[in-house]
Amino acid sequence: MHERSSVADLVSSLKSELDRYSPGGKLPSSRALVERFRVSPVTVSRAVAQLAAEGLVVTRPGSGAFRAESRAGVPEPGDTSWQEVSLSGDGGPEVVPRTVDASGVLVTLAAPPAGVVELNGGYLHPGLQPERALAAALARAGRRPGAWGRPPTDGLDELRAWFAREIGPAHTRDDVLITAGGQSALATALRALAPPGAPVLVESPTYPGMLAAARATGLRPVPVPVDADGVRPDLLEAAFRATGARVFVCQPLFQNPTGATLAAGRREQVVRAARAAGAFVVEDDFARRLVHHDAGPLPAPLAAHDPDGVVVHVRSLTKITSPSLRVGALAARGPVLERLRAIQVVDSFFVPRPLQEAALELVGSPAWERHLHAVAAELGARRTAMTAALGTRLPELALPHVPSGGGSLWLRLPGPAAEEPVLVSAALRAGVAVAPGRPYHCAEPPAGHIRLSFAAVSGAAEIAEGVRRLRAAVDGLRTTGRRNR
């Protein structure tokens, strides 16, 4: 059982028993709860903390947990309808209304109910995360001199230099800013490179978190189709001419969600098209460390061969380590770097120094390379297991591209796009969570899709069970359809 589900179960059980205690009454000790519910002391501690946060219990160090006094009646809610007008942005024709829709991101962040196979996750399963190495790195980092002091606003020099080496020999630490993960870096880049109301060219389909960040900034995403070799340069050039856009956001390596890698013959064409349009390319290199063991040599980042500063590069440690190690980098050259720096400082001042120190400890330890090799082997094996299971049980779902990196597969549904949400709901009822394809498009999708993650589950057995449940959901829909005819 996952830790999060056992905590939720214990919280539910304790809530159902609170009426047995009068206000101020003492709950059983942590040891008693561990023995009774057969959970770990950490689970008990987290469950009690959640009850305390909800105001149901109070904790007293050295004494235990006690039922909280009854709270006064909750006051009637006020009238917040005025906010609908205020948030609409109706301040004249020059004002661009902003919509903040995080639903596509929340699909991969929200934990599904207990017992549901999580084929919609966006991060490595805890079993693939380097938890021991992270704990050791954080402990060592906390003992470094000045570890809890204020870091440089651009980030620690050593960490900036490490990211620069990762990008390529043409970059130095002076080109790099440390950010609070890749999502923060993308949001900063979008705010720096385009004014509200401007168009921004994006791959189609693409990462929902980037679309949400663009729209929240007041930008207008314009789709440029992607095929098995990445974005099409001819359509990119046409989009630049038609829209006057000055930004193109792409994921040239193991693109999310298709898994495609920008072909060698297209890489220079993409940068050249942007340069001709006087535009920037935001290169989201999120999956470079999620390479599979059988991928072969990887192409260098677009930023590695960019003397003119066309490419603004985004990199993060989060995907290959843990959702909570929110340490990433922005790399750029020329005047744009100062604008990126200014927005970064205004938004967050700096990334907490303990996290930066822990990241340095981790990537400099012997455990780092071992972790990378282990993840490469495991992701490759899981991809093979999922493609085999889908080919056997769900051959009607088209898999246009089998990636050699990343943690998911992008599948096209056989029916019309309108059937996509029906399948997603049916799958959840069958006990498997899948990511719908609609949030990955900024315009009308050409067909229904789902994205299945093989990185977020425990292994091949859970992959097989998830695909089995998905098969049952598809069969159930067919049966229902026949009955309704």
NORGIUR-V139232 format. One record per residue. N is the residue number from 1. RES is the residue in three letters. SS is DSSP state (H for helix, E for strand, L for the rest). OMEGA is omega in whole degrees, -180 to 180 (none if undefined). D_CENTER is the distance of its C-alpha to the mean C-alpha in whole Angstrom. Layout:
n->N res->RES ss->SS omega->OMEGA d_center->D_CENTER
n->N res->RES ss->SS omega->OMEGA d_center->D_CENTER
This chain:
n->1 res->MET ss->L omega->177 d_center->23
n->2 res->HIS ss->L omega->179 d_center->20
n->3 res->GLU ss->H omega->-176 d_center->20
n->4 res->ARG ss->H omega->-180 d_center->18
n->5 res->SER ss->H omega->178 d_center->21
n->6 res->SER ss->H omega->175 d_center->24
n->7 res->VAL ss->H omega->-180 d_center->23
n->8 res->ALA ss->H omega->179 d_center->23
n->9 res->ASP ss->H omega->-180 d_center->26
n->10 res->LEU ss->H omega->177 d_center->28
n->11 res->VAL ss->H omega->179 d_center->27
n->12 res->SER ss->H omega->-180 d_center->29
n->13 res->SER ss->H omega->-179 d_center->32
n->14 res->LEU ss->H omega->177 d_center->33
n->15 res->LYS ss->H omega->-178 d_center->32
n->16 res->SER ss->H omega->-178 d_center->35
n->17 res->GLU ss->H omega->-175 d_center->37
n->18 res->LEU ss->H omega->-179 d_center->37
n->19 res->ASP ss->H omega->178 d_center->40
n->20 res->ARG ss->H omega->-176 d_center->42
n->21 res->TYR ss->L omega->174 d_center->42
n->22 res->SER ss->L omega->177 d_center->44
n->23 res->PRO ss->L omega->-176 d_center->42
n->24 res->GLY ss->L omega->180 d_center->42
n->25 res->GLY ss->L omega->-176 d_center->43
n->26 res->LYS ss->E omega->175 d_center->41
n->27 res->LEU ss->L omega->177 d_center->39
n->28 res->PRO ss->L omega->-180 d_center->39
n->29 res->SER ss->L omega->178 d_center->38
n->30 res->SER ss->H omega->180 d_center->35
n->31 res->ARG ss->H omega->-180 d_center->37
n->32 res->ALA ss->H omega->179 d_center->38
n->33 res->LEU ss->H omega->177 d_center->35
n->34 res->VAL ss->H omega->-178 d_center->34
n->35 res->GLU ss->H omega->-176 d_center->37
n->36 res->ARG ss->H omega->-175 d_center->37
n->37 res->PHE ss->H omega->178 d_center->33
n->38 res->ARG ss->L omega->177 d_center->33
n->39 res->VAL ss->L omega->-178 d_center->30
n->40 res->SER ss->L omega->175 d_center->29
n->41 res->PRO ss->H omega->178 d_center->30
n->42 res->VAL ss->H omega->178 d_center->26
n->43 res->THR ss->H omega->179 d_center->25
n->44 res->VAL ss->H omega->-179 d_center->29
n->45 res->SER ss->H omega->-179 d_center->28
n->46 res->ARG ss->H omega->179 d_center->24
n->47 res->ALA ss->H omega->179 d_center->26
n->48 res->VAL ss->H omega->178 d_center->29
n->49 res->ALA ss->H omega->179 d_center->27
n->50 res->GLN ss->H omega->177 d_center->25
n->51 res->LEU ss->H omega->178 d_center->28
n->52 res->ALA ss->H omega->179 d_center->29
n->53 res->ALA ss->H omega->179 d_center->27
n->54 res->GLU ss->L omega->178 d_center->28
n->55 res->GLY ss->L omega->-178 d_center->31
n->56 res->LEU ss->L omega->177 d_center->33
n->57 res->VAL ss->E omega->171 d_center->34
n->58 res->VAL ss->E omega->180 d_center->35
n->59 res->THR ss->E omega->178 d_center->35
n->60 res->ARG ss->E omega->-178 d_center->37
n->61 res->PRO ss->L omega->179 d_center->37
n->62 res->GLY ss->L omega->-178 d_center->40
n->63 res->SER ss->L omega->179 d_center->41
n->64 res->GLY ss->E omega->-179 d_center->38
n->65 res->ALA ss->E omega->-176 d_center->36
n->66 res->PHE ss->E omega->177 d_center->38
n->67 res->ARG ss->E omega->-178 d_center->38
n->68 res->ALA ss->L omega->174 d_center->37
n->69 res->GLU ss->L omega->179 d_center->40
n->70 res->SER ss->L omega->-179 d_center->40
n->71 res->ARG ss->L omega->177 d_center->38
n->72 res->ALA ss->L omega->-179 d_center->40
n->73 res->GLY ss->L omega->180 d_center->39
n->74 res->VAL ss->L omega->-178 d_center->36
n->75 res->PRO ss->L omega->178 d_center->38
n->76 res->GLU ss->L omega->179 d_center->37
n->77 res->PRO ss->L omega->178 d_center->34
n->78 res->GLY ss->L omega->-179 d_center->35
n->79 res->ASP ss->L omega->-179 d_center->35
n->80 res->THR ss->L omega->-176 d_center->32
n->81 res->SER ss->L omega->180 d_center->33
n->82 res->TRP ss->H omega->-176 d_center->34
n->83 res->GLN ss->H omega->-179 d_center->30
n->84 res->GLU ss->H omega->178 d_center->29
n->85 res->VAL ss->H omega->-177 d_center->32
n->86 res->SER ss->H omega->-177 d_center->31
n->87 res->LEU ss->L omega->-177 d_center->27
n->88 res->SER ss->L omega->179 d_center->28
n->89 res->GLY ss->L omega->-177 d_center->29
n->90 res->ASP ss->L omega->-180 d_center->32
n->91 res->GLY ss->L omega->-179 d_center->34
n->92 res->GLY ss->L omega->-175 d_center->36
n->93 res->PRO ss->L omega->-178 d_center->35
n->94 res->GLU ss->L omega->-178 d_center->33
n->95 res->VAL ss->L omega->179 d_center->30
n->96 res->VAL ss->L omega->179 d_center->27
n->97 res->PRO ss->L omega->179 d_center->26
n->98 res->ARG ss->L omega->173 d_center->22
n->99 res->THR ss->L omega->-180 d_center->20
n->100 res->VAL ss->L omega->-178 d_center->17
n->101 res->ASP ss->L omega->-178 d_center->15
n->102 res->ALA ss->L omega->-174 d_center->12
n->103 res->SER ss->H omega->180 d_center->12
n->104 res->GLY ss->H omega->178 d_center->10
n->105 res->VAL ss->H omega->-177 d_center->7
n->106 res->LEU ss->H omega->178 d_center->9
n->107 res->VAL ss->H omega->-178 d_center->10
n->108 res->THR ss->H omega->180 d_center->7
n->109 res->LEU ss->H omega->-177 d_center->7
n->110 res->ALA ss->L omega->178 d_center->11
n->111 res->ALA ss->L omega->178 d_center->13
n->112 res->PRO ss->L omega->178 d_center->15
n->113 res->PRO ss->L omega->179 d_center->19
n->114 res->ALA ss->L omega->179 d_center->21
n->115 res->GLY ss->L omega->180 d_center->22
n->116 res->VAL ss->L omega->177 d_center->20
n->117 res->VAL ss->E omega->-171 d_center->18
n->118 res->GLU ss->E omega->176 d_center->14
n->119 res->LEU ss->L omega->179 d_center->14
n->120 res->ASN ss->L omega->-175 d_center->11
n->121 res->GLY ss->L omega->-179 d_center->8
n->122 res->GLY ss->L omega->-178 d_center->5
n->123 res->TYR ss->L omega->177 d_center->7
n->124 res->LEU ss->L omega->173 d_center->10
n->125 res->HIS ss->L omega->179 d_center->13
n->126 res->PRO ss->L omega->179 d_center->15
n->127 res->GLY ss->L omega->178 d_center->18
n->128 res->LEU ss->L omega->-180 d_center->16
n->129 res->GLN ss->L omega->-178 d_center->15
n->130 res->PRO ss->L omega->-171 d_center->18
n->131 res->GLU ss->H omega->-180 d_center->18
n->132 res->ARG ss->H omega->179 d_center->22
n->133 res->ALA ss->H omega->177 d_center->22
n->134 res->LEU ss->H omega->180 d_center->19
n->135 res->ALA ss->H omega->179 d_center->22
n->136 res->ALA ss->H omega->180 d_center->25
n->137 res->ALA ss->H omega->-180 d_center->23
n->138 res->LEU ss->H omega->178 d_center->22
n->139 res->ALA ss->H omega->178 d_center->26
n->140 res->ARG ss->H omega->-179 d_center->27
n->141 res->ALA ss->H omega->-179 d_center->25
n->142 res->GLY ss->H omega->180 d_center->27
n->143 res->ARG ss->L omega->179 d_center->30
n->144 res->ARG ss->L omega->176 d_center->30
n->145 res->PRO ss->L omega->178 d_center->33
n->146 res->GLY ss->L omega->-175 d_center->31
n->147 res->ALA ss->L omega->-177 d_center->28
n->148 res->TRP ss->L omega->177 d_center->28
n->149 res->GLY ss->L omega->-179 d_center->29
n->150 res->ARG ss->L omega->178 d_center->28
n->151 res->PRO ss->L omega->171 d_center->26
n->152 res->PRO ss->L omega->-177 d_center->27
n->153 res->THR ss->L omega->178 d_center->25
n->154 res->ASP ss->L omega->-176 d_center->23
n->155 res->GLY ss->L omega->179 d_center->22
n->156 res->LEU ss->L omega->-177 d_center->24
n->157 res->ASP ss->H omega->-178 d_center->26
n->158 res->GLU ss->H omega->-180 d_center->26
n->159 res->LEU ss->H omega->176 d_center->22
n->160 res->ARG ss->H omega->179 d_center->22
n->161 res->ALA ss->H omega->179 d_center->25
n->162 res->TRP ss->H omega->178 d_center->23
n->163 res->PHE ss->H omega->179 d_center->20
n->164 res->ALA ss->H omega->177 d_center->23
n->165 res->ARG ss->H omega->178 d_center->24
n->166 res->GLU ss->H omega->-177 d_center->21
n->167 res->ILE ss->H omega->179 d_center->21
n->168 res->GLY ss->L omega->-173 d_center->25
n->169 res->PRO ss->L omega->-178 d_center->28
n->170 res->ALA ss->L omega->-178 d_center->29
n->171 res->HIS ss->L omega->175 d_center->26
n->172 res->THR ss->L omega->-179 d_center->27
n->173 res->ARG ss->H omega->-180 d_center->26
n->174 res->ASP ss->H omega->178 d_center->27
n->175 res->ASP ss->H omega->-167 d_center->25
n->176 res->VAL ss->E omega->171 d_center->22
n->177 res->LEU ss->E omega->176 d_center->20
n->178 res->ILE ss->E omega->-177 d_center->18
n->179 res->THR ss->E omega->178 d_center->15
n->180 res->ALA ss->L omega->179 d_center->13
n->181 res->GLY ss->L omega->-176 d_center->10
n->182 res->GLY ss->H omega->-179 d_center->9
n->183 res->GLN ss->H omega->177 d_center->8
n->184 res->SER ss->H omega->179 d_center->11
n->185 res->ALA ss->H omega->178 d_center->13
n->186 res->LEU ss->H omega->-180 d_center->12
n->187 res->ALA ss->H omega->178 d_center->13
n->188 res->THR ss->H omega->-179 d_center->16
n->189 res->ALA ss->H omega->-179 d_center->17
n->190 res->LEU ss->H omega->179 d_center->17
n->191 res->ARG ss->H omega->-176 d_center->20
n->192 res->ALA ss->H omega->-167 d_center->22
n->193 res->LEU ss->H omega->-176 d_center->22
n->194 res->ALA ss->L omega->178 d_center->23
n->195 res->PRO ss->L omega->176 d_center->25
n->196 res->PRO ss->L omega->-179 d_center->24
n->197 res->GLY ss->L omega->-177 d_center->26
n->198 res->ALA ss->L omega->173 d_center->25
n->199 res->PRO ss->E omega->173 d_center->24
n->200 res->VAL ss->E omega->-179 d_center->21
n->201 res->LEU ss->E omega->-179 d_center->21
n->202 res->VAL ss->E omega->173 d_center->17
n->203 res->GLU ss->E omega->177 d_center->17
n->204 res->SER ss->E omega->4 d_center->18
n->205 res->PRO ss->L omega->-179 d_center->16
n->206 res->THR ss->L omega->-176 d_center->12
n->207 res->TYR ss->L omega->-178 d_center->9
n->208 res->PRO ss->H omega->179 d_center->9
n->209 res->GLY ss->H omega->177 d_center->7
n->210 res->MET ss->H omega->178 d_center->10
n->211 res->LEU ss->H omega->179 d_center->13
n->212 res->ALA ss->H omega->180 d_center->12
n->213 res->ALA ss->H omega->180 d_center->13
n->214 res->ALA ss->H omega->-179 d_center->16
n->215 res->ARG ss->H omega->178 d_center->17
n->216 res->ALA ss->H omega->178 d_center->17
n->217 res->THR ss->L omega->-179 d_center->19
n->218 res->GLY ss->L omega->180 d_center->21
n->219 res->LEU ss->L omega->-179 d_center->21
n->220 res->ARG ss->E omega->179 d_center->22
n->221 res->PRO ss->E omega->178 d_center->19
n->222 res->VAL ss->E omega->-174 d_center->22
n->223 res->PRO ss->E omega->171 d_center->21
n->224 res->VAL ss->E omega->-172 d_center->22
n->225 res->PRO ss->E omega->177 d_center->22
n->226 res->VAL ss->E omega->171 d_center->20
n->227 res->ASP ss->E omega->-176 d_center->22
n->228 res->ALA ss->L omega->179 d_center->22
n->229 res->ASP ss->L omega->179 d_center->23
n->230 res->GLY ss->E omega->-178 d_center->21
n->231 res->VAL ss->E omega->-180 d_center->21
n->232 res->ARG ss->L omega->-177 d_center->25
n->233 res->PRO ss->H omega->-180 d_center->27
n->234 res->ASP ss->H omega->179 d_center->30
n->235 res->LEU ss->H omega->176 d_center->28
n->236 res->LEU ss->H omega->178 d_center->26
n->237 res->GLU ss->H omega->180 d_center->29
n->238 res->ALA ss->H omega->180 d_center->30
n->239 res->ALA ss->H omega->176 d_center->27
n->240 res->PHE ss->H omega->-179 d_center->28
n->241 res->ARG ss->H omega->-174 d_center->32
n->242 res->ALA ss->H omega->-172 d_center->31
n->243 res->THR ss->H omega->-173 d_center->29
n->244 res->GLY ss->L omega->-178 d_center->30
n->245 res->ALA ss->L omega->179 d_center->26
n->246 res->ARG ss->L omega->179 d_center->26
n->247 res->VAL ss->E omega->171 d_center->22
n->248 res->PHE ss->E omega->-179 d_center->20
n->249 res->VAL ss->E omega->-178 d_center->16
n->250 res->CYS ss->E omega->174 d_center->16
n->251 res->GLN ss->L omega->-172 d_center->14
n->252 res->PRO ss->L omega->-176 d_center->17
n->253 res->LEU ss->L omega->179 d_center->16
n->254 res->PHE ss->L omega->-173 d_center->14
n->255 res->GLN ss->L omega->177 d_center->13
n->256 res->ASN ss->L omega->21 d_center->10
n->257 res->PRO ss->L omega->-169 d_center->12
n->258 res->THR ss->L omega->-175 d_center->15
n->259 res->GLY ss->L omega->-177 d_center->15
n->260 res->ALA ss->L omega->174 d_center->18
n->261 res->THR ss->L omega->-179 d_center->19
n->262 res->LEU ss->L omega->-175 d_center->21
n->263 res->ALA ss->L omega->-177 d_center->25
n->264 res->ALA ss->H omega->-178 d_center->27
n->265 res->GLY ss->H omega->-178 d_center->29
n->266 res->ARG ss->H omega->-171 d_center->27
n->267 res->ARG ss->H omega->180 d_center->25
n->268 res->GLU ss->H omega->179 d_center->28
n->269 res->GLN ss->H omega->-179 d_center->29
n->270 res->VAL ss->H omega->-180 d_center->25
n->271 res->VAL ss->H omega->-179 d_center->26
n->272 res->ARG ss->H omega->179 d_center->30
n->273 res->ALA ss->H omega->178 d_center->29
n->274 res->ALA ss->H omega->-179 d_center->27
n->275 res->ARG ss->H omega->180 d_center->30
n->276 res->ALA ss->H omega->-180 d_center->32
n->277 res->ALA ss->L omega->-176 d_center->30
n->278 res->GLY ss->L omega->-173 d_center->30
n->279 res->ALA ss->L omega->175 d_center->26
n->280 res->PHE ss->E omega->169 d_center->23
n->281 res->VAL ss->E omega->173 d_center->21
n->282 res->VAL ss->E omega->-177 d_center->17
n->283 res->GLU ss->E omega->178 d_center->16
n->284 res->ASP ss->E omega->-175 d_center->12
n->285 res->ASP ss->L omega->-169 d_center->13
n->286 res->PHE ss->L omega->-168 d_center->10
n->287 res->ALA ss->L omega->-176 d_center->11
n->288 res->ARG ss->H omega->-180 d_center->15
n->289 res->ARG ss->H omega->175 d_center->15
n->290 res->LEU ss->H omega->-180 d_center->13
n->291 res->VAL ss->E omega->177 d_center->17
n->292 res->HIS ss->L omega->-173 d_center->19
n->293 res->HIS ss->L omega->-176 d_center->22
n->294 res->ASP ss->L omega->-173 d_center->24
n->295 res->ALA ss->L omega->-174 d_center->23
n->296 res->GLY ss->L omega->-179 d_center->25
n->297 res->PRO ss->L omega->-180 d_center->25
n->298 res->LEU ss->L omega->174 d_center->22
n->299 res->PRO ss->L omega->177 d_center->23
n->300 res->ALA ss->L omega->175 d_center->23
n->301 res->PRO ss->L omega->175 d_center->20
n->302 res->LEU ss->H omega->-178 d_center->22
n->303 res->ALA ss->H omega->-176 d_center->22
n->304 res->ALA ss->H omega->-179 d_center->25
n->305 res->HIS ss->H omega->-173 d_center->27
n->306 res->ASP ss->L omega->-177 d_center->27
n->307 res->PRO ss->L omega->-174 d_center->30
n->308 res->ASP ss->L omega->179 d_center->30
n->309 res->GLY ss->L omega->178 d_center->27
n->310 res->VAL ss->L omega->-172 d_center->26
n->311 res->VAL ss->E omega->168 d_center->22
n->312 res->VAL ss->E omega->-169 d_center->20
n->313 res->HIS ss->E omega->178 d_center->17
n->314 res->VAL ss->E omega->-180 d_center->14
n->315 res->ARG ss->E omega->-179 d_center->13
n->316 res->SER ss->E omega->174 d_center->11
n->317 res->LEU ss->L omega->-170 d_center->12
n->318 res->THR ss->L omega->-173 d_center->9
n->319 res->LYS ss->L omega->-175 d_center->8
n->320 res->ILE ss->L omega->-178 d_center->11
n->321 res->THR ss->L omega->-174 d_center->12
n->322 res->SER ss->L omega->177 d_center->11
n->323 res->PRO ss->L omega->-176 d_center->8
n->324 res->SER ss->L omega->174 d_center->11
n->325 res->LEU ss->L omega->-174 d_center->12
n->326 res->ARG ss->L omega->179 d_center->11
n->327 res->VAL ss->L omega->179 d_center->13
n->328 res->GLY ss->E omega->-177 d_center->13
n->329 res->ALA ss->E omega->169 d_center->16
n->330 res->LEU ss->E omega->177 d_center->17
n->331 res->ALA ss->E omega->-179 d_center->20
n->332 res->ALA ss->L omega->179 d_center->23
n->333 res->ARG ss->L omega->177 d_center->26
n->334 res->GLY ss->L omega->-176 d_center->29
n->335 res->PRO ss->L omega->-178 d_center->29
n->336 res->VAL ss->H omega->-179 d_center->26
n->337 res->LEU ss->H omega->180 d_center->25
n->338 res->GLU ss->H omega->177 d_center->27
n->339 res->ARG ss->H omega->176 d_center->25
n->340 res->LEU ss->H omega->-179 d_center->22
n->341 res->ARG ss->H omega->-178 d_center->23
n->342 res->ALA ss->H omega->180 d_center->25
n->343 res->ILE ss->H omega->179 d_center->22
n->344 res->GLN ss->H omega->-179 d_center->20
n->345 res->VAL ss->H omega->-179 d_center->23
n->346 res->VAL ss->H omega->-176 d_center->23
n->347 res->ASP ss->H omega->-169 d_center->20
n->348 res->SER ss->H omega->-176 d_center->20
n->349 res->PHE ss->L omega->-178 d_center->23
n->350 res->PHE ss->L omega->174 d_center->21
n->351 res->VAL ss->L omega->-179 d_center->18
n->352 res->PRO ss->L omega->-176 d_center->20
n->353 res->ARG ss->H omega->179 d_center->22
n->354 res->PRO ss->H omega->178 d_center->22
n->355 res->LEU ss->H omega->178 d_center->18
n->356 res->GLN ss->H omega->179 d_center->20
n->357 res->GLU ss->H omega->179 d_center->23
n->358 res->ALA ss->H omega->177 d_center->21
n->359 res->ALA ss->H omega->178 d_center->19
n->360 res->LEU ss->H omega->179 d_center->22
n->361 res->GLU ss->H omega->-177 d_center->23
n->362 res->LEU ss->H omega->-174 d_center->21
n->363 res->VAL ss->H omega->177 d_center->21
n->364 res->GLY ss->L omega->-177 d_center->25
n->365 res->SER ss->L omega->176 d_center->25
n->366 res->PRO ss->H omega->-179 d_center->27
n->367 res->ALA ss->H omega->-175 d_center->24
n->368 res->TRP ss->H omega->-179 d_center->21
n->369 res->GLU ss->H omega->177 d_center->23
n->370 res->ARG ss->H omega->179 d_center->24
n->371 res->HIS ss->H omega->-179 d_center->20
n->372 res->LEU ss->H omega->179 d_center->19
n->373 res->HIS ss->H omega->-179 d_center->22
n->374 res->ALA ss->H omega->180 d_center->21
n->375 res->VAL ss->H omega->179 d_center->17
n->376 res->ALA ss->H omega->-180 d_center->19
n->377 res->ALA ss->H omega->-176 d_center->22
n->378 res->GLU ss->H omega->179 d_center->20
n->379 res->LEU ss->H omega->177 d_center->17
n->380 res->GLY ss->H omega->180 d_center->20
n->381 res->ALA ss->H omega->-179 d_center->22
n->382 res->ARG ss->H omega->176 d_center->19
n->383 res->ARG ss->H omega->179 d_center->19
n->384 res->THR ss->H omega->179 d_center->23
n->385 res->ALA ss->H omega->-178 d_center->23
n->386 res->MET ss->H omega->179 d_center->21
n->387 res->THR ss->H omega->179 d_center->23
n->388 res->ALA ss->H omega->-180 d_center->26
n->389 res->ALA ss->H omega->179 d_center->25
n->390 res->LEU ss->H omega->179 d_center->24
n->391 res->GLY ss->H omega->-179 d_center->27
n->392 res->THR ss->H omega->-172 d_center->29
n->393 res->ARG ss->H omega->-175 d_center->28
n->394 res->LEU ss->L omega->-177 d_center->27
n->395 res->PRO ss->L omega->-179 d_center->28
n->396 res->GLU ss->L omega->176 d_center->28
n->397 res->LEU ss->L omega->-175 d_center->25
n->398 res->ALA ss->E omega->177 d_center->24
n->399 res->LEU ss->L omega->-175 d_center->22
n->400 res->PRO ss->L omega->-174 d_center->23
n->401 res->HIS ss->L omega->174 d_center->21
n->402 res->VAL ss->L omega->-174 d_center->21
n->403 res->PRO ss->L omega->174 d_center->18
n->404 res->SER ss->L omega->176 d_center->19
n->405 res->GLY ss->E omega->-176 d_center->16
n->406 res->GLY ss->L omega->-174 d_center->12
n->407 res->GLY ss->L omega->-176 d_center->11
n->408 res->SER ss->E omega->176 d_center->12
n->409 res->LEU ss->E omega->-179 d_center->15
n->410 res->TRP ss->E omega->-172 d_center->16
n->411 res->LEU ss->E omega->177 d_center->19
n->412 res->ARG ss->E omega->-179 d_center->22
n->413 res->LEU ss->L omega->-176 d_center->24
n->414 res->PRO ss->L omega->-176 d_center->27
n->415 res->GLY ss->L omega->178 d_center->28
n->416 res->PRO ss->L omega->-178 d_center->28
n->417 res->ALA ss->H omega->-178 d_center->24
n->418 res->ALA ss->H omega->-179 d_center->26
n->419 res->GLU ss->H omega->-177 d_center->25
n->420 res->GLU ss->H omega->-179 d_center->22
n->421 res->PRO ss->H omega->178 d_center->21
n->422 res->VAL ss->H omega->179 d_center->24
n->423 res->LEU ss->H omega->-180 d_center->23
n->424 res->VAL ss->H omega->179 d_center->19
n->425 res->SER ss->H omega->179 d_center->22
n->426 res->ALA ss->H omega->178 d_center->24
n->427 res->ALA ss->H omega->-180 d_center->22
n->428 res->LEU ss->H omega->176 d_center->21
n->429 res->ARG ss->H omega->179 d_center->24
n->430 res->ALA ss->L omega->175 d_center->25
n->431 res->GLY ss->L omega->177 d_center->22
n->432 res->VAL ss->E omega->179 d_center->19
n->433 res->ALA ss->E omega->177 d_center->16
n->434 res->VAL ss->L omega->-180 d_center->15
n->435 res->ALA ss->E omega->177 d_center->12
n->436 res->PRO ss->E omega->-177 d_center->15
n->437 res->GLY ss->L omega->-174 d_center->15
n->438 res->ARG ss->H omega->-178 d_center->17
n->439 res->PRO ss->H omega->180 d_center->13
n->440 res->TYR ss->H omega->180 d_center->13
n->441 res->HIS ss->L omega->177 d_center->16
n->442 res->CYS ss->L omega->174 d_center->18
n->443 res->ALA ss->L omega->-178 d_center->21
n->444 res->GLU ss->L omega->180 d_center->23
n->445 res->PRO ss->L omega->-180 d_center->21
n->446 res->PRO ss->L omega->-179 d_center->24
n->447 res->ALA ss->L omega->175 d_center->24
n->448 res->GLY ss->L omega->180 d_center->22
n->449 res->HIS ss->E omega->166 d_center->19
n->450 res->ILE ss->E omega->175 d_center->16
n->451 res->ARG ss->E omega->-179 d_center->13
n->452 res->LEU ss->E omega->-180 d_center->14
n->453 res->SER ss->E omega->171 d_center->12
n->454 res->PHE ss->L omega->179 d_center->14
n->455 res->ALA ss->L omega->-172 d_center->12
n->456 res->ALA ss->L omega->-178 d_center->11
n->457 res->VAL ss->L omega->-171 d_center->15
n->458 res->SER ss->L omega->-180 d_center->18
n->459 res->GLY ss->L omega->-174 d_center->20
n->460 res->ALA ss->H omega->-179 d_center->22
n->461 res->ALA ss->H omega->180 d_center->24
n->462 res->GLU ss->H omega->174 d_center->21
n->463 res->ILE ss->H omega->-180 d_center->20
n->464 res->ALA ss->H omega->180 d_center->24
n->465 res->GLU ss->H omega->178 d_center->24
n->466 res->GLY ss->H omega->179 d_center->21
n->467 res->VAL ss->H omega->177 d_center->23
n->468 res->ARG ss->H omega->179 d_center->26
n->469 res->ARG ss->H omega->177 d_center->25
n->470 res->LEU ss->H omega->175 d_center->23
n->471 res->ARG ss->H omega->179 d_center->27
n->472 res->ALA ss->H omega->179 d_center->28
n->473 res->ALA ss->H omega->179 d_center->26
n->474 res->VAL ss->H omega->179 d_center->27
n->475 res->ASP ss->H omega->179 d_center->31
n->476 res->GLY ss->H omega->178 d_center->31
n->477 res->LEU ss->H omega->179 d_center->30
n->478 res->ARG ss->H omega->179 d_center->33
n->479 res->THR ss->H omega->180 d_center->35
n->480 res->THR ss->H omega->179 d_center->35
n->481 res->GLY ss->H omega->179 d_center->35
n->482 res->ARG ss->H omega->179 d_center->38
n->483 res->ARG ss->H omega->-177 d_center->40
n->484 res->ASN ss->H omega->-179 d_center->39
n->485 res->ARG ss->L omega->none d_center->41
